[in-house]
Amino acid sequence: MLKTAFQRYIDNFKGFSREIWILTIITFINRAGTMVLPFLSKYLKEDLNFSYSEVGWIMVCFGVGSMLGSWLGGKLSDKIGFYKIMIFSLLTSGLMFFVIQYITSFIGLCISMFAIMSVADMYRPAMFVSIGAYAKPENRTRALTLVRLAINLGFAAGPALGGLIIMNIGYRGLFWADGITCIVAILIFWLKVKEKKKSAFTDKEHPGEVLTHSVFKDKPFWIFLFTCLVSGILFFQVFTTIPLYHREQFGLTEFQTGLLLTMNGVLVFFCEMPIVSYVERKKINKVKVVAFGCLLMAISMFLMLFNTWVGILTIMMVFMTFAEMFAFPFSNAVALSRAPKGHEGRYMAIYTMSFSLAHILSAKMGMEVIQYFGYQINWFFMGSLGLIGTICGYWVYRLIQNEHKSTKMV
């Protein structure tokens, strides 16, 4: 029984091209080194002594830079190719991490966070387009999931290591780790993967297809983006308000916060690929799965209203982790599936921008609500927002079903 289950788990990882595996490896290296983000709000609040409002504004600059980077990355991927953008983004942002640790003023950090994220997040849409180029259409959702697994496995190691680095070296050690891993990851990619001018897979997928609609007129896509935005706002609370809540409400150390985030990464590593394979096998509608993920996120926020028992933090993280597994891999696939050939970069840029905007709103809204009304009101507000996102997700499902009916009638 156990042997059969293990074999079935291993079978989920078959059928990927060499390039997808290399992309997965460099993503793992890069993400394992991403130690600044989980502790950024704590670094700004506890090490540099900024107010909640100032932390919120620095995170806004972080998010605005991320939005600009996402847009540029997608636009330039369509024009000059994803390969060049990926190399430029990781190499340059790696070097920038070495410098940013020496900037400690409020204005300086606002400018530097905007600058580094403008460069760093050019990588994301380019990486999504590269998956479209290197993965077969029937493997694409699993390929996206494989890369997400690498992100989460790296993320399982990153925060716990980050917590240990802070306790032994200090916050500056995080910037060195982030910068070095960015540079190492992209050097491996440059040495092992050759630029692909055309994809044999995407060219065969829709032969002779022409762009019949603008992305700005794709109504279901934009409503779907709102559901993605809400999911992002709720999920990013894990990196902004929740680490502060751990310390202030329950007295957790950085290492204990890191362990909770590590649990998230481990659960995703073992459970996400089987979930994705099951949904693919049973042909369950991906938009419905994303809406269900948003609902689980709302429940995880409402669970935080129980503030007298520390164990609720573990239960909340379990709900949030399963929410993430339903919401994120399938939202990637839905966004990519809406894009006509040759415009994948544009669609994925706008899709990744929704998560950049989520970074901005998650930090600023969460910090402002906490400053004026307290943590409890923030959890209730975020949970209610999640319910609205779930309703919008179901609306998108109905719209796309009607689209398919109209197409069949024609």
C-alpha positions in Angstrom: 0.0 0.0 0.0 2.7 2.4 1.0 4.9 1.4 -1.9 2.0 2.0 -4.4 1.3 5.5 -2.9 5.0 6.4 -3.1 5.1 5.2 -6.8 2.0 7.2 -7.6 3.7 10.3 -6.0 6.8 9.7 -8.1 4.8 9.3 -11.3 3.5 12.9 -10.9 7.1 14.0 -11.7 7.5 12.2 -15.0 7.4 13.7 -18.5 9.1 17.0 -18.0 11.8 18.4 -20.3 15.4 18.9 -19.2 15.0 22.7 -19.3 12.0 22.5 -16.9 14.1 20.5 -14.4 16.9 23.1 -14.6 14.4 25.9 -14.2 13.1 24.1 -11.1 16.6 23.7 -9.6 17.5 27.4 -10.0 14.2 28.4 -8.6 14.9 26.3 -5.5 18.3 27.9 -5.1 16.9 31.4 -5.5 14.0 30.8 -3.2 16.0 29.1 -0.5 18.1 32.3 -0.4 15.0 34.5 -0.2 15.4 35.3 3.5 14.8 39.0 3.5 11.1 39.0 2.6 9.7 36.9 5.5 11.5 39.1 8.0 11.3 42.4 6.2 8.5 43.9 8.4 10.3 42.7 11.6 13.6 44.1 10.4 12.0 47.5 9.7 10.0 47.6 12.9 12.3 46.0 15.4 15.8 46.6 14.1 15.4 50.0 12.4 12.5 51.1 14.8 10.1 52.5 12.2 6.5 53.0 13.1 3.7 50.7 11.7 2.8 53.4 9.2 6.4 53.9 8.0 6.7 50.1 7.6 3.5 50.1 5.6 4.8 52.9 3.3 8.1 51.0 2.7 6.1 47.9 1.8 4.0 50.0 -0.5 7.2 51.1 -2.4 8.2 47.4 -2.4 4.9 46.6 -4.0 4.9 49.5 -6.5 8.4 48.5 -7.7 7.1 44.9 -8.0 4.2 46.0 -10.2 6.5 48.0 -12.5 9.0 45.1 -12.7 6.2 42.7 -13.5 4.8 44.9 -16.3 8.3 45.5 -17.7 9.2 41.8 -17.5 6.1 40.7 -19.4 6.3 43.5 -22.0 10.0 42.9 -22.7 9.6 39.1 -22.7 7.2 39.5 -25.7 9.6 41.9 -27.4 13.2 40.6 -26.8 12.5 37.2 -25.2 12.2 35.8 -21.7 15.8 34.4 -21.6 17.6 37.8 -21.5 15.1 39.2 -19.0 15.6 36.3 -16.6 19.4 36.7 -16.7 19.3 40.5 -16.3 16.8 40.4 -13.5 18.5 37.9 -11.2 22.0 39.1 -11.8 21.3 42.7 -11.2 19.0 42.2 -8.2 21.6 39.9 -6.6 24.1 42.8 -6.8 21.6 45.3 -5.5 20.9 43.1 -2.3 24.6 43.6 -1.4 24.1 47.4 -1.4 20.6 47.7 0.2 21.8 46.4 3.6 23.7 49.7 4.1 20.6 51.9 3.6 18.8 52.6 6.8 16.9 55.9 6.3 13.1 56.0 5.7 13.4 57.8 2.3 16.4 55.8 1.3 14.6 52.5 2.0 11.5 53.6 0.1 13.6 54.4 -3.0 15.9 51.3 -2.7 12.9 48.9 -2.2 11.2 50.4 -5.2 14.4 50.1 -7.3 15.3 46.5 -6.3 11.7 45.2 -6.8 11.5 46.9 -10.2 14.4 44.8 -11.3 13.8 41.6 -9.3 10.2 41.1 -10.3 10.9 41.3 -14.1 11.9 37.7 -13.5 8.5 36.4 -12.7 6.5 36.9 -15.9 9.6 35.9 -17.9 9.8 32.7 -15.9 6.1 31.9 -16.5 6.6 32.5 -20.3 9.7 30.2 -20.2 7.5 27.4 -18.8 5.1 27.9 -21.7 8.1 27.6 -24.1 9.8 24.6 -22.4 6.8 22.5 -21.3 4.3 20.5 -23.4 0.7 21.9 -23.3 -0.6 18.8 -21.4 2.2 19.1 -18.8 2.0 22.9 -18.3 -0.1 23.0 -15.1 2.2 20.2 -13.6 5.3 22.1 -14.8 4.0 25.3 -13.1 3.3 23.2 -10.0 6.8 21.7 -10.1 8.4 25.2 -10.2 6.0 26.2 -7.3 7.2 23.1 -5.4 10.8 24.3 -5.8 9.7 27.7 -4.5 8.0 26.1 -1.5 10.8 23.6 -0.8 13.2 26.5 -0.9 10.8 28.5 1.3 10.7 25.6 3.8 14.5 26.0 4.2 14.8 29.8 3.8 12.8 31.2 6.8 14.2 28.7 9.3 17.8 29.4 8.1 16.9 33.1 8.1 15.8 33.0 11.7 19.1 31.3 12.7 21.1 33.9 10.6 19.3 36.7 12.4 20.0 35.2 15.9 23.7 34.6 15.2 24.8 37.2 12.6 22.0 39.8 12.4 19.7 41.0 9.7 22.6 42.0 7.4 23.5 38.3 6.9 20.1 37.9 5.1 21.0 40.5 2.4 24.3 38.7 1.7 22.5 35.3 1.5 19.8 36.7 -0.8 22.3 38.4 -3.2 24.6 35.4 -3.5 21.8 32.9 -4.2 20.3 35.1 -6.9 23.7 35.3 -8.7 24.4 31.5 -8.3 21.0 30.5 -9.6 21.1 32.6 -12.8 24.7 31.5 -13.6 23.5 27.9 -13.5 20.6 28.8 -15.8 22.9 30.6 -18.2 25.4 27.8 -18.4 22.9 24.9 -18.7 20.0 26.3 -20.7 20.3 27.7 -24.2 18.0 30.5 -25.4 14.9 29.2 -27.3 13.7 31.6 -30.0 10.6 29.7 -30.7 8.7 27.1 -28.8 7.8 23.9 -30.6 5.0 23.4 -28.1 3.3 26.8 -28.2 3.6 27.0 -32.0 1.7 23.7 -32.4 -0.8 24.5 -29.8 -2.9 27.1 -31.7 -1.8 26.9 -35.4 -2.7 30.1 -37.3 -4.3 31.8 -34.3 -4.5 35.5 -34.4 -5.2 38.0 -31.5 -9.0 38.4 -31.6 -9.3 40.5 -28.4 -7.3 42.9 -26.3 -6.3 41.8 -22.8 -8.1 45.0 -21.5 -11.4 43.7 -23.0 -11.2 40.3 -21.5 -13.9 40.7 -18.8 -13.6 37.2 -17.2 -9.8 37.6 -16.9 -10.1 40.9 -15.0 -12.7 39.6 -12.6 -10.5 36.5 -12.1 -7.6 38.9 -11.4 -9.7 40.4 -8.5 -10.0 36.9 -7.0 -6.2 36.5 -7.4 -5.7 40.0 -5.9 -7.8 39.1 -2.8 -6.0 35.7 -2.4 -2.6 37.6 -2.6 -3.7 40.2 0.0 -4.7 37.4 2.4 -1.7 35.2 1.8 0.8 38.1 2.1 -0.4 38.8 5.7 1.8 35.8 6.5 4.8 38.0 5.7 3.6 41.4 6.9 1.3 41.5 9.9 1.3 37.8 11.1 5.1 37.7 12.1 4.5 40.8 14.2 1.4 39.3 15.7 3.4 36.1 16.7 5.8 38.2 18.8 3.3 40.7 20.3 0.4 38.3 21.1 2.2 35.1 21.8 5.9 36.0 22.3 7.2 33.8 19.5 10.9 34.1 18.5 12.1 34.6 14.8 13.1 30.9 14.8 9.6 29.8 15.9 8.0 32.0 13.2 10.4 30.5 10.7 9.4 27.0 11.8 5.7 27.7 11.1 6.6 29.0 7.6 8.8 25.9 7.2 5.7 23.7 8.0 4.0 25.5 5.2 6.7 24.7 2.7 6.9 21.0 3.8 3.2 20.5 3.4 3.2 22.0 0.0 6.1 19.8 -1.1 4.3 16.6 -0.2 0.7 17.5 -1.0 0.5 20.0 -3.9 1.6 17.8 -6.8 -0.8 15.0 -5.9 -3.6 17.6 -5.6 -2.8 19.1 -9.0 -2.6 15.7 -10.6 -5.9 14.7 -9.1 -7.6 17.9 -10.4 -6.1 17.3 -13.8 -7.1 13.6 -13.9 -10.7 14.3 -12.8 -10.9 17.4 -15.1 -12.2 19.6 -12.3 -12.7 23.2 -13.4 -9.6 25.2 -12.4 -11.5 28.5 -11.8 -13.7 26.6 -9.2 -10.6 25.3 -7.5 -9.1 28.8 -7.3 -12.4 30.1 -5.7 -12.3 27.3 -3.2 -8.7 28.2 -2.3 -9.8 31.8 -1.7 -12.6 30.5 0.6 -10.0 28.5 2.7 -7.9 31.7 3.0 -10.9 33.5 4.4 -11.5 30.7 7.0 -7.8 30.9 8.0 -8.1 34.6 8.7 -11.3 34.1 10.8 -9.4 31.4 12.8 -7.0 34.1 13.9 -9.9 35.7 15.9 -9.2 33.0 18.5 -6.3 34.8 20.3 -5.9 33.0 23.6 -4.4 29.7 22.4 -1.1 29.6 20.6 -2.0 26.3 18.9 -4.5 28.2 16.7 -1.4 29.6 14.8 -0.6 26.0 13.6 -4.2 25.3 12.6 -4.4 28.6 10.8 -1.2 27.8 8.9 -2.5 24.4 7.8 -5.7 26.1 6.4 -3.6 28.8 4.7 -1.3 26.2 3.2 -4.1 24.1 1.6 -5.7 27.4 0.4 -2.4 28.3 -1.3 -2.2 24.8 -2.9 -5.7 25.2 -4.4 -5.4 28.9 -5.4 -2.0 29.5 -6.8 -0.9 26.8 -9.2 -4.3 26.8 -10.9 -4.5 30.6 -11.1 -1.2 30.5 -13.0 -2.7 28.0 -15.4 -6.0 29.9 -15.9 -4.1 33.1 -16.7 -1.8 31.4 -19.2 -4.7 29.6 -20.8 -6.5 33.0 -21.5 -3.5 34.3 -23.5 -3.5 34.2 -27.3 -0.3 33.0 -28.9 2.5 35.6 -28.9 0.8 37.6 -26.0 1.6 35.3 -23.1 4.1 37.8 -21.7 1.4 40.6 -21.6 -1.1 38.3 -19.8 1.4 37.0 -17.4 2.7 40.5 -16.7 -0.8 41.7 -15.7 -1.4 38.5 -13.7 1.9 38.9 -11.7 1.1 42.6 -11.3 -2.1 41.6 -9.4 0.1 39.9 -6.8 2.4 42.9 -6.7 -0.6 45.1 -6.0 -1.6 42.6 -3.4 1.8 43.2 -1.7 1.0 46.9 -1.6 -2.5 46.6 -0.3 -1.8 43.7 2.1 1.0 45.6 3.9 -0.6 49.0 4.0 -4.1 48.0 4.7 -3.0 45.5 7.3 -0.7 47.9 9.1 -3.2 50.8 9.1 -6.1 48.6 10.4 -3.8 47.3 13.2 -2.5 50.7 14.1 -6.1 52.2 14.5 -8.3 49.2 15.3 -6.0 46.3 16.5 -5.2 42.9 15.2 -8.7 41.4 15.8 -10.4 43.8 13.4 -7.7 43.1 10.8 -8.4 39.4 10.8 -12.2 40.0 10.5 -11.7 42.5 7.7 -9.3 40.1 5.8 -11.7 37.2 6.2 -14.6 39.2 4.9 -12.6 40.3 1.9 -11.8 36.6 1.2 -15.5 35.8 1.1 -16.0 38.6 -1.6 -13.1 37.1 -3.6 -14.7 33.7 -3.4 -18.0 35.0 -4.8 -16.1 36.7 -7.7 -14.3 33.5 -8.5 -17.6 31.7 -8.8 -18.9 34.5 -11.0 -15.9 34.0 -13.4 -16.7 30.3 -13.5 -20.2 31.1 -14.7 -19.0 33.7 -17.3 -16.5 31.2 -18.8 -19.1 28.5 -18.9 -21.4 30.9 -20.9 -18.4 31.7 -23.2 -18.0 28.0 -24.0 -21.7 27.6 -24.7 -21.7 30.6 -27.1 -18.6 29.2 -28.9 -20.3 25.8 -29.4 -23.5 27.5 -30.7 -21.4 29.4 -33.3 
